[in-house]
Amino acid sequence: MVEADDRILLDWDALQVGETFDSYEYVLTQDMIDTYRQGVMDSEASFPTISHKVDVKQYNARYRDAGSVNARCAFYCYNPPVPGKRITVRAWIADKYLRRGKNYIVTEAVSVDEDGRLIDRVITHELKQPTEVGKKWGG
């Protein structure tokens, strides 16, 4: 049985810069850290929070669209997260812009642990017309 999709169909023109999303919370487990470290082949890797797509999780929970292509992503890492701590992620639409006739959305997300320590900030630029990718190469 297919469930109904209650998400809002994205209207890029109506989307408001500064729109905030519900915060997202999770407890970072040692298993999450170990899985991340294995994936990046670094037994000392400190920032598994960036691997869980929490920067766009709230956007994807609210909106549905034709998909996206990650055009650019910047990670600012401040304090390594501690296993067992609850992490709260707040995200918002930081910008939107039109470049070469294509629509882009910029989301920004900030992760803070239960002690108020700033963990990371992630800024993601997404091309909201994925069918455009490859056209300049004849695809």
N, C-alpha and C positions, 0 to 999 in steps of 0.2 A: 504494500500500500504506500503510495506517495503522499507525503505530508505537504500541506499548503505552505507556500513561502510568504510569510507575513511581512517580509522586509519591504522597504520603500524602494521603488524604482528610482534610480539616481536621475535627477534633473540637474545637470551641471550648471545651467544658467541660474537656477534657484538656490543652489548650494551656497551657504553663507560662510565666509571666512570667519573663524572664531567660534563656529559651532562646536560645542563640547559633547563628549560621549559619556555614558555611564562609566564609572570607574570599574576596573577589572581587578579582582584579587585572587591570589593563589598562594599556596605554601610551596616554597622551593624545597624540593627534596634532594637528598644526596644522590638518589638514582637519576634525577634530572641532570645533576651536575656531572655524574659519571658518564651518562649517555652523551652529553655534549662534548665532554673531553675526548671520548672515544671517536666521535664524529669528526672532530677537528684534529685528531691525532696529536693532542697535546695534553699530557697528564697533569699539567699545572694550569690549564686555561681557567680564567677567573670569571668570565661573564656569560654564563649559560642563559641569562635572561634574554639575550638578543636572539637566541635560536628559536624562541617560542612564538614569534610573530605577534607579540602583544602590541606592537606599534599600530597594527591595522586591524586587530581583532574586533575592536568595538565598531569600527567603520563597517566591517563585513557583517556584523550582527545587525546593523541598522539598515544598510543599503544593499540592494542587488543591482548589478550592472552587467555589461558585456565582458567583464573581466578587466585585467590590467596587466601592464608590463612595468616592472620596477625600472625606472629611469635613472634613479640615483638614491642612495641611502647613506646617511651619515650617522655614525654611532659615537656618542660621547660617554665614556665610561669613567665613573667617579670613585665608587667604593665597591669592592667585590661583594656580591651577595653572600649571605650566610645561610647554610642549609638549616631548614626548620623554621625559618622566619617567614612571616606573611609579607608578601609584596603587593603593593597597590599600584596600579598603572592608571594614569589619567591621560586621556588623549583628546585631540581636537583637530579641526581643520585649520592648519596654519596659513595656507595660501591656496590659490587656484590660479592657473594662468593658461593662456592660449599661446602656443608656439608653433609656427609653420602650419597653422590650421588644425592643430591637434590639442585636445583638452588634457590638462594635467591637474592633479590634485596633490597637495602636500599635507601629509598628516604628521603631527608631532606627538610623541608620547614620552612621559616621564615616569620612571619607576622609583618608588621610595619604599624602604622596608618598614616594618612595624615600629622600629625605634626612631623613625624619621630620617634615616640616612639616605641621601640621594644615591641611587644605584647607577642609573643611566638615563640618557636622553637619546631618542632615536627620531630622526627626521627623514621621512620617506617621500620621494617624488614618484608618482605613478602616472603613466600614460593610460588614459581611460578609453583608448580606442585600440585594443590589441591587434585588430585586423590590419592596422597600418604598418605594423612591424614587417620588415622585409620588402615592402613595396618599392623602396628606392633601389633595391638590388634585383628587382624584377620578380619577386616572390608573391 
